[in-house]
Amino acid sequence: MNTGKDLLRSIETTWVGESAQFLAFSTDIPGLFTKDRTSAMRARRSFEEQVRALLIANEM
């Protein structure tokens, strides 16, 4: 089982030229990703927020 820190370290950000946007995703959480047309950092931050929300929800 991955810890929250492991999940945050596994975040990747990539440019998708065909759609002119950045994607942030983790191979550890299939189907969870975020996209942003202008900023890789903004996409990554948004994804980190989603991961943190999932971790908090799982602790409850």
CHARMM-style PDB file with segment names, atoms N, HN, CA, C and O in Angstrom:
ATOM      1  N   MET     1       0.843  -1.191   0.000  1.00  0.00      PROA
ATOM      2  CA  MET     1       0.000   0.000   0.000  1.00  0.00      PROA
ATOM      3  C   MET     1       0.881   1.245   0.000  1.00  0.00      PROA
ATOM      4  O   MET     1       1.794   1.376   0.816  1.00  0.00      PROA
ATOM      5  N   ASN     2       0.601   2.132  -0.904  1.00  0.00      PROA
ATOM      6  HN  ASN     2      -0.140   2.026  -1.567  1.00  0.00      PROA
ATOM      7  CA  ASN     2       1.355   3.373  -0.975  1.00  0.00      PROA
ATOM      8  C   ASN     2       0.879   4.354   0.083  1.00  0.00      PROA
ATOM      9  O   ASN     2      -0.304   4.409   0.419  1.00  0.00      PROA
ATOM     10  N   THR     3       1.825   5.126   0.600  1.00  0.00      PROA
ATOM     11  HN  THR     3       2.786   5.081   0.328  1.00  0.00      PROA
ATOM     12  CA  THR     3       1.454   6.194   1.519  1.00  0.00      PROA
ATOM     13  C   THR     3       1.097   7.425   0.704  1.00  0.00      PROA
ATOM     14  O   THR     3       1.296   7.453  -0.510  1.00  0.00      PROA
ATOM     15  N   GLY     4       0.572   8.435   1.369  1.00  0.00      PROA
ATOM     16  HN  GLY     4       0.409   8.412   2.355  1.00  0.00      PROA
ATOM     17  CA  GLY     4       0.238   9.674   0.684  1.00  0.00      PROA
ATOM     18  C   GLY     4       1.445  10.308   0.030  1.00  0.00      PROA
ATOM     19  O   GLY     4       1.350  10.835  -1.078  1.00  0.00      PROA
ATOM     20  N   LYS     5       2.599  10.261   0.718  1.00  0.00      PROA
ATOM     21  HN  LYS     5       2.676   9.833   1.619  1.00  0.00      PROA
ATOM     22  CA  LYS     5       3.812  10.853   0.145  1.00  0.00      PROA
ATOM     23  C   LYS     5       4.241  10.109  -1.105  1.00  0.00      PROA
ATOM     24  O   LYS     5       4.685  10.728  -2.072  1.00  0.00      PROA
ATOM     25  N   ASP     6       4.114   8.779  -1.099  1.00  0.00      PROA
ATOM     26  HN  ASP     6       3.754   8.276  -0.313  1.00  0.00      PROA
ATOM     27  CA  ASP     6       4.454   7.997  -2.294  1.00  0.00      PROA
ATOM     28  C   ASP     6       3.568   8.395  -3.467  1.00  0.00      PROA
ATOM     29  O   ASP     6       4.043   8.543  -4.593  1.00  0.00      PROA
ATOM     30  N   LEU     7       2.279   8.567  -3.194  1.00  0.00      PROA
ATOM     31  HN  LEU     7       1.893   8.447  -2.279  1.00  0.00      PROA
ATOM     32  CA  LEU     7       1.351   8.940  -4.258  1.00  0.00      PROA
ATOM     33  C   LEU     7       1.684  10.316  -4.811  1.00  0.00      PROA
ATOM     34  O   LEU     7       1.641  10.522  -6.024  1.00  0.00      PROA
ATOM     35  N   LEU     8       2.016  11.261  -3.935  1.00  0.00      PROA
ATOM     36  HN  LEU     8       2.050  11.093  -2.950  1.00  0.00      PROA
ATOM     37  CA  LEU     8       2.349  12.602  -4.411  1.00  0.00      PROA
ATOM     38  C   LEU     8       3.647  12.595  -5.205  1.00  0.00      PROA
ATOM     39  O   LEU     8       3.796  13.367  -6.152  1.00  0.00      PROA
ATOM     40  N   ARG     9       4.586  11.735  -4.832  1.00  0.00      PROA
ATOM     41  HN  ARG     9       4.465  11.107  -4.062  1.00  0.00      PROA
ATOM     42  CA  ARG     9       5.845  11.635  -5.591  1.00  0.00      PROA
ATOM     43  C   ARG     9       5.639  11.006  -6.960  1.00  0.00      PROA
ATOM     44  O   ARG     9       6.426  11.245  -7.876  1.00  0.00      PROA
ATOM     45  N   SER    10       4.594  10.209  -7.107  1.00  0.00      PROA
ATOM     46  HN  SER    10       3.955  10.016  -6.362  1.00  0.00      PROA
ATOM     47  CA  SER    10       4.386   9.496  -8.368  1.00  0.00      PROA
ATOM     48  C   SER    10       3.631  10.321  -9.410  1.00  0.00      PROA
ATOM     49  O   SER    10       3.317   9.816 -10.488  1.00  0.00      PROA
ATOM     50  N   ILE    11       3.340  11.572  -9.102  1.00  0.00      PROA
ATOM     51  HN  ILE    11       3.596  11.983  -8.227  1.00  0.00      PROA
ATOM     52  CA  ILE    11       2.602  12.421 -10.046  1.00  0.00      PROA
ATOM     53  C   ILE    11       3.487  12.778 -11.234  1.00  0.00      PROA
ATOM     54  O   ILE    11       4.635  13.194 -11.076  1.00  0.00      PROA
ATOM     55  N   GLU    12       2.932  12.609 -12.404  1.00  0.00      PROA
ATOM     56  HN  GLU    12       1.999  12.272 -12.532  1.00  0.00      PROA
ATOM     57  CA  GLU    12       3.606  12.969 -13.652  1.00  0.00      PROA
ATOM     58  C   GLU    12       2.838  14.110 -14.303  1.00  0.00      PROA
ATOM     59  O   GLU    12       1.615  14.192 -14.189  1.00  0.00      PROA
ATOM     60  N   THR    13       3.557  14.981 -14.980  1.00  0.00      PROA
ATOM     61  HN  THR    13       4.551  14.914 -15.073  1.00  0.00      PROA
ATOM     62  CA  THR    13       2.915  16.033 -15.763  1.00  0.00      PROA
ATOM     63  C   THR    13       3.453  15.942 -17.176  1.00  0.00      PROA
ATOM     64  O   THR    13       4.667  15.890 -17.376  1.00  0.00      PROA
ATOM     65  N   THR    14       2.574  15.922 -18.149  1.00  0.00      PROA
ATOM     66  HN  THR    14       1.589  15.964 -17.987  1.00  0.00      PROA
ATOM     67  CA  THR    14       3.004  15.792 -19.538  1.00  0.00      PROA
ATOM     68  C   THR    14       2.194  16.719 -20.437  1.00  0.00      PROA
ATOM     69  O   THR    14       1.039  17.032 -20.148  1.00  0.00      PROA
ATOM     70  N   TRP    15       2.811  17.148 -21.522  1.00  0.00      PROA
ATOM     71  HN  TRP    15       3.749  16.894 -21.757  1.00  0.00      PROA
ATOM     72  CA  TRP    15       2.158  18.017 -22.501  1.00  0.00      PROA
ATOM     73  C   TRP    15       1.512  17.146 -23.568  1.00  0.00      PROA
ATOM     74  O   TRP    15       2.157  16.255 -24.120  1.00  0.00      PROA
ATOM     75  N   VAL    16       0.249  17.400 -23.857  1.00  0.00      PROA
ATOM     76  HN  VAL    16      -0.274  18.125 -23.408  1.00  0.00      PROA
ATOM     77  CA  VAL    16      -0.462  16.681 -24.910  1.00  0.00      PROA
ATOM     78  C   VAL    16      -0.686  17.684 -26.040  1.00  0.00      PROA
ATOM     79  O   VAL    16      -1.599  18.509 -25.988  1.00  0.00      PROA
ATOM     80  N   GLY    17       0.157  17.597 -27.049  1.00  0.00      PROA
ATOM     81  HN  GLY    17       0.899  16.927 -27.091  1.00  0.00      PROA
ATOM     82  CA  GLY    17       0.151  18.588 -28.115  1.00  0.00      PROA
ATOM     83  C   GLY    17      -1.122  18.618 -28.931  1.00  0.00      PROA
ATOM     84  O   GLY    17      -1.575  19.688 -29.340  1.00  0.00      PROA
ATOM     85  N   GLU    18      -1.711  17.439 -29.176  1.00  0.00      PROA
ATOM     86  HN  GLU    18      -1.344  16.571 -28.844  1.00  0.00      PROA
ATOM     87  CA  GLU    18      -2.917  17.395 -30.007  1.00  0.00      PROA
ATOM     88  C   GLU    18      -4.043  18.226 -29.411  1.00  0.00      PROA
ATOM     89  O   GLU    18      -4.802  18.865 -30.140  1.00  0.00      PROA
ATOM     90  N   SER    19      -4.150  18.218 -28.103  1.00  0.00      PROA
ATOM     91  HN  SER    19      -3.533  17.699 -27.511  1.00  0.00      PROA
ATOM     92  CA  SER    19      -5.217  18.985 -27.459  1.00  0.00      PROA
ATOM     93  C   SER    19      -4.688  20.262 -26.810  1.00  0.00      PROA
ATOM     94  O   SER    19      -5.440  20.994 -26.165  1.00  0.00      PROA
ATOM     95  N   ALA    20      -3.404  20.525 -26.980  1.00  0.00      PROA
ATOM     96  HN  ALA    20      -2.793  19.931 -27.503  1.00  0.00      PROA
ATOM     97  CA  ALA    20      -2.763  21.740 -26.454  1.00  0.00      PROA
ATOM     98  C   ALA    20      -3.055  21.950 -24.967  1.00  0.00      PROA
ATOM     99  O   ALA    20      -3.530  23.011 -24.562  1.00  0.00      PROA
ATOM    100  N   GLN    21      -2.763  20.922 -24.158  1.00  0.00      PROA
ATOM    101  HN  GLN    21      -2.376  20.061 -24.488  1.00  0.00      PROA
ATOM    102  CA  GLN    21      -2.966  21.046 -22.720  1.00  0.00      PROA
ATOM    103  C   GLN    21      -1.999  20.144 -21.971  1.00  0.00      PROA
ATOM    104  O   GLN    21      -1.450  19.195 -22.531  1.00  0.00      PROA
ATOM    105  N   PHE    22      -1.800  20.452 -20.707  1.00  0.00      PROA
ATOM    106  HN  PHE    22      -2.246  21.222 -20.252  1.00  0.00      PROA
ATOM    107  CA  PHE    22      -1.007  19.613 -19.827  1.00  0.00      PROA
ATOM    108  C   PHE    22      -1.926  18.634 -19.114  1.00  0.00      PROA
ATOM    109  O   PHE    22      -3.064  18.962 -18.780  1.00  0.00      PROA
ATOM    110  N   LEU    23      -1.417  17.431 -18.886  1.00  0.00      PROA
ATOM    111  HN  LEU    23      -0.492  17.165 -19.157  1.00  0.00      PROA
ATOM    112  CA  LEU    23      -2.114  16.448 -18.066  1.00  0.00      PROA
ATOM    113  C   LEU    23      -1.248  16.142 -16.856  1.00  0.00      PROA
ATOM    114  O   LEU    23      -0.033  15.988 -16.985  1.00  0.00      PROA
ATOM    115  N   ALA    24      -1.854  16.052 -15.696  1.00  0.00      PROA
ATOM    116  HN  ALA    24      -2.840  16.177 -15.591  1.00  0.00      PROA
ATOM    117  CA  ALA    24      -1.181  15.582 -14.493  1.00  0.00      PROA
ATOM    118  C   ALA    24      -1.889  14.297 -14.086  1.00  0.00      PROA
ATOM    119  O   ALA    24      -3.118  14.241 -14.042  1.00  0.00      PROA
ATOM    120  N   PHE    25      -1.092  13.254 -13.786  1.00  0.00      PROA
ATOM    121  HN  PHE    25      -0.094  13.300 -13.822  1.00  0.00      PROA
ATOM    122  CA  PHE    25      -1.690  11.960 -13.478  1.00  0.00      PROA
ATOM    123  C   PHE    25      -0.728  11.134 -12.643  1.00  0.00      PROA
ATOM    124  O   PHE    25       0.439  11.492 -12.475  1.00  0.00      PROA
ATOM    125  N   SER    26      -1.228  10.039 -12.128  1.00  0.00      PROA
ATOM    126  HN  SER    26      -2.175   9.749 -12.264  1.00  0.00      PROA
ATOM    127  CA  SER    26      -0.410   9.079 -11.393  1.00  0.00      PROA
ATOM    128  C   SER    26      -0.750   7.683 -11.876  1.00  0.00      PROA
ATOM    129  O   SER    26      -1.923   7.343 -12.028  1.00  0.00      PROA
ATOM    130  N   THR    27       0.269   6.873 -12.116  1.00  0.00      PROA
ATOM    131  HN  THR    27       1.222   7.150 -11.992  1.00  0.00      PROA
ATOM    132  CA  THR    27       0.015   5.493 -12.526  1.00  0.00      PROA
ATOM    133  C   THR    27      -0.541   4.672 -11.370  1.00  0.00      PROA
ATOM    134  O   THR    27      -1.078   3.586 -11.585  1.00  0.00      PROA
ATOM    135  N   ASP    28      -0.418   5.182 -10.143  1.00  0.00      PROA
ATOM    136  HN  ASP    28       0.018   6.065  -9.969  1.00  0.00      PROA
ATOM    137  CA  ASP    28      -0.936   4.471  -8.973  1.00  0.00      PROA
ATOM    138  C   ASP    28      -2.439   4.644  -8.791  1.00  0.00      PROA
ATOM    139  O   ASP    28      -3.066   3.873  -8.064  1.00  0.00      PROA
ATOM    140  N   ILE    29      -3.024   5.647  -9.443  1.00  0.00      PROA
ATOM    141  HN  ILE    29      -2.515   6.273 -10.034  1.00  0.00      PROA
ATOM    142  CA  ILE    29      -4.461   5.889  -9.310  1.00  0.00      PROA
ATOM    143  C   ILE    29      -5.061   5.943 -10.708  1.00  0.00      PROA
ATOM    144  O   ILE    29      -5.244   7.030 -11.256  1.00  0.00      PROA
ATOM    145  N   PRO    30      -5.369   4.798 -11.291  1.00  0.00      PROA
ATOM    146  CA  PRO    30      -5.915   4.786 -12.652  1.00  0.00      PROA
ATOM    147  C   PRO    30      -7.211   5.585 -12.745  1.00  0.00      PROA
ATOM    148  O   PRO    30      -8.065   5.513 -11.861  1.00  0.00      PROA
ATOM    149  N   GLY    31      -7.342   6.331 -13.806  1.00  0.00      PROA
ATOM    150  HN  GLY    31      -6.649   6.390 -14.524  1.00  0.00      PROA
ATOM    151  CA  GLY    31      -8.570   7.081 -14.045  1.00  0.00      PROA
ATOM    152  C   GLY    31      -8.639   8.434 -13.376  1.00  0.00      PROA
ATOM    153  O   GLY    31      -9.565   9.200 -13.642  1.00  0.00      PROA
ATOM    154  N   LEU    32      -7.683   8.757 -12.509  1.00  0.00      PROA
ATOM    155  HN  LEU    32      -6.931   8.135 -12.292  1.00  0.00      PROA
ATOM    156  CA  LEU    32      -7.687  10.062 -11.854  1.00  0.00      PROA
ATOM    157  C   LEU    32      -6.633  10.937 -12.510  1.00  0.00      PROA
ATOM    158  O   LEU    32      -5.447  10.607 -12.497  1.00  0.00      PROA
ATOM    159  N   PHE    33      -7.059  12.036 -13.073  1.00  0.00      PROA
ATOM    160  HN  PHE    33      -8.022  12.304 -13.083  1.00  0.00      PROA
ATOM    161  CA  PHE    33      -6.121  12.963 -13.697  1.00  0.00      PROA
ATOM    162  C   PHE    33      -6.752  14.339 -13.743  1.00  0.00      PROA
ATOM    163  O   PHE    33      -7.940  14.502 -13.469  1.00  0.00      PROA
ATOM    164  N   THR    34      -5.956  15.315 -14.088  1.00  0.00      PROA
ATOM    165  HN  THR    34      -4.990  15.183 -14.311  1.00  0.00      PROA
ATOM    166  CA  THR    34      -6.482  16.659 -14.267  1.00  0.00      PROA
ATOM    167  C   THR    34      -5.785  17.280 -15.453  1.00  0.00      PROA
ATOM    168  O   THR    34      -4.657  16.909 -15.777  1.00  0.00      PROA
ATOM    169  N   LYS    35      -6.441  18.219 -16.102  1.00  0.00      PROA
ATOM    170  HN  LYS    35      -7.358  18.521 -15.838  1.00  0.00      PROA
ATOM    171  CA  LYS    35      -5.841  18.848 -17.269  1.00  0.00      PROA
ATOM    172  C   LYS    35      -5.955  20.359 -17.180  1.00  0.00      PROA
ATOM    173  O   LYS    35      -6.862  20.897 -16.545  1.00  0.00      PROA
ATOM    174  N   ASP    36      -5.026  21.025 -17.824  1.00  0.00      PROA
ATOM    175  HN  ASP    36      -4.289  20.588 -18.340  1.00  0.00      PROA
ATOM    176  CA  ASP    36      -4.990  22.475 -17.811  1.00  0.00      PROA
ATOM    177  C   ASP    36      -4.385  22.947 -19.126  1.00  0.00      PROA
ATOM    178  O   ASP    36      -3.337  22.453 -19.540  1.00  0.00      PROA
ATOM    179  N   ARG    37      -5.027  23.880 -19.770  1.00  0.00      PROA
ATOM    180  HN  ARG    37      -5.879  24.281 -19.433  1.00  0.00      PROA
ATOM    181  CA  ARG    37      -4.561  24.326 -21.081  1.00  0.00      PROA
ATOM    182  C   ARG    37      -3.358  25.257 -21.023  1.00  0.00      PROA
ATOM    183  O   ARG    37      -2.707  25.463 -22.047  1.00  0.00      PROA
ATOM    184  N   THR    38      -3.039  25.826 -19.867  1.00  0.00      PROA
ATOM    185  HN  THR    38      -3.568  25.658 -19.035  1.00  0.00      PROA
ATOM    186  CA  THR    38      -1.961  26.811 -19.848  1.00  0.00      PROA
ATOM    187  C   THR    38      -0.791  26.484 -18.933  1.00  0.00      PROA
ATOM    188  O   THR    38       0.326  26.917 -19.217  1.00  0.00      PROA
ATOM    189  N   SER    39      -0.990  25.747 -17.861  1.00  0.00      PROA
ATOM    190  HN  SER    39      -1.897  25.395 -17.631  1.00  0.00      PROA
ATOM    191  CA  SER    39       0.075  25.611 -16.874  1.00  0.00      PROA
ATOM    192  C   SER    39       0.210  24.195 -16.333  1.00  0.00      PROA
ATOM    193  O   SER    39      -0.733  23.631 -15.777  1.00  0.00      PROA
ATOM    194  N   ALA    40       1.398  23.633 -16.506  1.00  0.00      PROA
ATOM    195  HN  ALA    40       2.164  24.091 -16.958  1.00  0.00      PROA
ATOM    196  CA  ALA    40       1.671  22.307 -15.944  1.00  0.00      PROA
ATOM    197  C   ALA    40       1.639  22.360 -14.423  1.00  0.00      PROA
ATOM    198  O   ALA    40       1.153  21.427 -13.785  1.00  0.00      PROA
ATOM    199  N   MET    41       2.148  23.435 -13.835  1.00  0.00      PROA
ATOM    200  HN  MET    41       2.543  24.193 -14.354  1.00  0.00      PROA
ATOM    201  CA  MET    41       2.157  23.544 -12.377  1.00  0.00      PROA
ATOM    202  C   MET    41       0.737  23.614 -11.826  1.00  0.00      PROA
ATOM    203  O   MET    41       0.444  23.030 -10.783  1.00  0.00      PROA
ATOM    204  N   ARG    42      -0.142  24.328 -12.523  1.00  0.00      PROA
ATOM    205  HN  ARG    42       0.096  24.802 -13.370  1.00  0.00      PROA
ATOM    206  CA  ARG    42      -1.526  24.420 -12.061  1.00  0.00      PROA
ATOM    207  C   ARG    42      -2.207  23.056 -12.163  1.00  0.00      PROA
ATOM    208  O   ARG    42      -2.968  22.675 -11.274  1.00  0.00      PROA
ATOM    209  N   ALA    43      -1.940  22.324 -13.234  1.00  0.00      PROA
ATOM    210  HN  ALA    43      -1.321  22.634 -13.956  1.00  0.00      PROA
ATOM    211  CA  ALA    43      -2.507  20.982 -13.378  1.00  0.00      PROA
ATOM    212  C   ALA    43      -1.990  20.070 -12.269  1.00  0.00      PROA
ATOM    213  O   ALA    43      -2.751  19.298 -11.686  1.00  0.00      PROA
ATOM    214  N   ARG    44      -0.691  20.164 -11.981  1.00  0.00      PROA
ATOM    215  HN  ARG    44      -0.072  20.792 -12.455  1.00  0.00      PROA
ATOM    216  CA  ARG    44      -0.106  19.330 -10.925  1.00  0.00      PROA
ATOM    217  C   ARG    44      -0.713  19.664  -9.558  1.00  0.00      PROA
ATOM    218  O   ARG    44      -1.050  18.764  -8.789  1.00  0.00      PROA
ATOM    219  N   ARG    45      -0.851  20.961  -9.260  1.00  0.00      PROA
ATOM    220  HN  ARG    45      -0.577  21.692  -9.885  1.00  0.00      PROA
ATOM    221  CA  ARG    45      -1.448  21.366  -7.973  1.00  0.00      PROA
ATOM    222  C   ARG    45      -2.879  20.864  -7.850  1.00  0.00      PROA
ATOM    223  O   ARG    45      -3.292  20.394  -6.790  1.00  0.00      PROA
ATOM    224  N   SER    46      -3.625  20.965  -8.929  1.00  0.00      PROA
ATOM    225  HN  SER    46      -3.289  21.347  -9.790  1.00  0.00      PROA
ATOM    226  CA  SER    46      -5.007  20.486  -8.911  1.00  0.00      PROA
ATOM    227  C   SER    46      -5.051  18.981  -8.649  1.00  0.00      PROA
ATOM    228  O   SER    46      -5.899  18.502  -7.896  1.00  0.00      PROA
ATOM    229  N   PHE    47      -4.137  18.242  -9.272  1.00  0.00      PROA
ATOM    230  HN  PHE    47      -3.448  18.632  -9.884  1.00  0.00      PROA
ATOM    231  CA  PHE    47      -4.091  16.798  -9.067  1.00  0.00      PROA
ATOM    232  C   PHE    47      -3.695  16.480  -7.629  1.00  0.00      PROA
ATOM    233  O   PHE    47      -4.269  15.582  -7.013  1.00  0.00      PROA
ATOM    234  N   GLU    48      -2.711  17.213  -7.089  1.00  0.00      PROA
ATOM    235  HN  GLU    48      -2.245  17.942  -7.590  1.00  0.00      PROA
ATOM    236  CA  GLU    48      -2.304  16.995  -5.701  1.00  0.00      PROA
ATOM    237  C   GLU    48      -3.480  17.218  -4.748  1.00  0.00      PROA
ATOM    238  O   GLU    48      -3.644  16.480  -3.776  1.00  0.00      PROA
ATOM    239  N   GLU    49      -4.295  18.236  -5.029  1.00  0.00      PROA
ATOM    240  HN  GLU    49      -4.162  18.835  -5.819  1.00  0.00      PROA
ATOM    241  CA  GLU    49      -5.468  18.490  -4.190  1.00  0.00      PROA
ATOM    242  C   GLU    49      -6.445  17.318  -4.256  1.00  0.00      PROA
ATOM    243  O   GLU    49      -7.028  16.939  -3.240  1.00  0.00      PROA
ATOM    244  N   GLN    50      -6.627  16.745  -5.444  1.00  0.00      PROA
ATOM    245  HN  GLN    50      -6.154  17.054  -6.269  1.00  0.00      PROA
ATOM    246  CA  GLN    50      -7.516  15.586  -5.582  1.00  0.00      PROA
ATOM    247  C   GLN    50      -6.979  14.397  -4.788  1.00  0.00      PROA
ATOM    248  O   GLN    50      -7.743  13.697  -4.123  1.00  0.00      PROA
ATOM    249  N   VAL    51      -5.666  14.168  -4.858  1.00  0.00      PROA
ATOM    250  HN  VAL    51      -5.046  14.736  -5.399  1.00  0.00      PROA
ATOM    251  CA  VAL    51      -5.048  13.053  -4.132  1.00  0.00      PROA
ATOM    252  C   VAL    51      -5.208  13.264  -2.632  1.00  0.00      PROA
ATOM    253  O   VAL    51      -5.579  12.338  -1.911  1.00  0.00      PROA
ATOM    254  N   ARG    52      -4.932  14.473  -2.161  1.00  0.00      PROA
ATOM    255  HN  ARG    52      -4.631  15.225  -2.747  1.00  0.00      PROA
ATOM    256  CA  ARG    52      -5.074  14.751  -0.727  1.00  0.00      PROA
ATOM    257  C   ARG    52      -6.518  14.546  -0.262  1.00  0.00      PROA
ATOM    258  O   ARG    52      -6.757  13.997   0.813  1.00  0.00      PROA
ATOM    259  N   ALA    53      -7.472  14.989  -1.075  1.00  0.00      PROA
ATOM    260  HN  ALA    53      -7.278  15.436  -1.948  1.00  0.00      PROA
ATOM    261  CA  ALA    53      -8.883  14.811  -0.715  1.00  0.00      PROA
ATOM    262  C   ALA    53      -9.228  13.325  -0.612  1.00  0.00      PROA
ATOM    263  O   ALA    53      -9.962  12.919   0.288  1.00  0.00      PROA
ATOM    264  N   LEU    54      -8.699  12.515  -1.532  1.00  0.00      PROA
ATOM    265  HN  LEU    54      -8.103  12.845  -2.263  1.00  0.00      PROA
ATOM    266  CA  LEU    54      -8.938  11.068  -1.465  1.00  0.00      PROA
ATOM    267  C   LEU    54      -8.314  10.462  -0.212  1.00  0.00      PROA
ATOM    268  O   LEU    54      -8.923   9.617   0.444  1.00  0.00      PROA
ATOM    269  N   LEU    55      -7.098  10.896   0.119  1.00  0.00      PROA
ATOM    270  HN  LEU    55      -6.603  11.582  -0.414  1.00  0.00      PROA
ATOM    271  CA  LEU    55      -6.425  10.363   1.303  1.00  0.00      PROA
ATOM    272  C   LEU    55      -7.190  10.732   2.570  1.00  0.00      PROA
ATOM    273  O   LEU    55      -7.335   9.907   3.472  1.00  0.00      PROA
ATOM    274  N   ILE    56      -7.676  11.965   2.639  1.00  0.00      PROA
ATOM    275  HN  ILE    56      -7.558  12.636   1.906  1.00  0.00      PROA
ATOM    276  CA  ILE    56      -8.451  12.397   3.806  1.00  0.00      PROA
ATOM    277  C   ILE    56      -9.750  11.602   3.895  1.00  0.00      PROA
ATOM    278  O   ILE    56     -10.140  11.162   4.976  1.00  0.00      PROA
ATOM    279  N   ALA    57     -10.415  11.421   2.764  1.00  0.00      PROA
ATOM    280  HN  ALA    57     -10.098  11.779   1.885  1.00  0.00      PROA
ATOM    281  CA  ALA    57     -11.670  10.667   2.754  1.00  0.00      PROA
ATOM    282  C   ALA    57     -11.447   9.222   3.192  1.00  0.00      PROA
ATOM    283  O   ALA    57     -12.289   8.642   3.877  1.00  0.00      PROA
ATOM    284  N   ASN    58     -10.316   8.640   2.798  1.00  0.00      PROA
ATOM    285  HN  ASN    58      -9.632   9.111   2.241  1.00  0.00      PROA
ATOM    286  CA  ASN    58     -10.035   7.252   3.155  1.00  0.00      PROA
ATOM    287  C   ASN    58      -9.677   7.090   4.623  1.00  0.00      PROA
ATOM    288  O   ASN    58      -9.833   6.002   5.179  1.00  0.00      PROA
ATOM    289  N   GLU    59      -9.198   8.160   5.265  1.00  0.00      PROA
ATOM    290  HN  GLU    59      -9.071   9.043   4.814  1.00  0.00      PROA
ATOM    291  CA  GLU    59      -8.849   8.089   6.684  1.00  0.00      PROA
ATOM    292  C   GLU    59     -10.079   8.152   7.569  1.00  0.00      PROA
ATOM    293  O   GLU    59     -10.034   7.705   8.715  1.00  0.00      PROA
ATOM    294  N   MET    60     -11.180   8.697   7.065  1.00  0.00      PROA
ATOM    295  HN  MET    60     -11.217   9.060   6.134  1.00  0.00      PROA
ATOM    296  CA  MET    60     -12.388   8.873   7.884  1.00  0.00      PROA
ATOM    297  C   MET    60     -13.138   7.584   8.063  1.00  0.00      PROA
ATOM    298  OT1 MET    60     -14.175   7.560   8.726  1.00  0.00      PROA
TER     299      MET     60
END
